[in-house]
Amino acid sequence: MGIGILTILFNRQILRYFGNDALSVYGIIISLSTLVQCTAYSISQDAQPILSMNFGAAKESRIRQVLYHSTITSIVFGLIWMAVCEFFPDSIIRIFMKPTGEILHTGIPIVRIYAVSFLQLPLNIFSAYYYQALLKPKGGIYRIDWPGTTDQRNNDPASALAFWSYSLMVEHAAD
């Protein structure tokens, strides 16, 4: 229920500050992100029982093999999703709607910027499943410190991508 309320509030803010076009693009981004997450969940859910079984059997070499193959698979899928969005953002938008010129003008840069998060997303999801399978659930929580930053509250890739997307929306709203 909390996510539903948060979504309503977020949608209202986008509509208030950026208009219908930006809200339409946000809908595309959310749908696209869901597809990428499903890919990442499939990799993670396939690996988790294999990892758990080998952890219980103390077979570290098998755990390393699964870790290696799952990490590579996550990276490859992240690269594929990012490349598709970077090279064909207009086609991605057209899959979800019949866009106007304004939506393409606003949406293409936003899809490209958001696509960078698809490099990290499958690895984030897999890391949570990996550490859970090894009975170390806190290991799946990590942060990336950006060079030169001291504020630890908003020092992660998701915050940076949200900031970049917001900056782009503000820039295009001013046009």
Secondary structure, 3 states (H helix, E strand, C coil): CHHHHHHHHHHHHHHHHHCHHHHHHHHHHHHHHHHHHHHHHHHHHHHHHHHHHHHHCCCHHHHHHHHHHHHHHHHHHHHHHHHHHHHCHHHHHHHHCCCCHHHHHHHHHHHHHHHCHHHHHHHHHHHHHHHHHCCCHHHHCCCCCCCCCCCCCCCCHHHHHHHHHHHHHHHHHHC
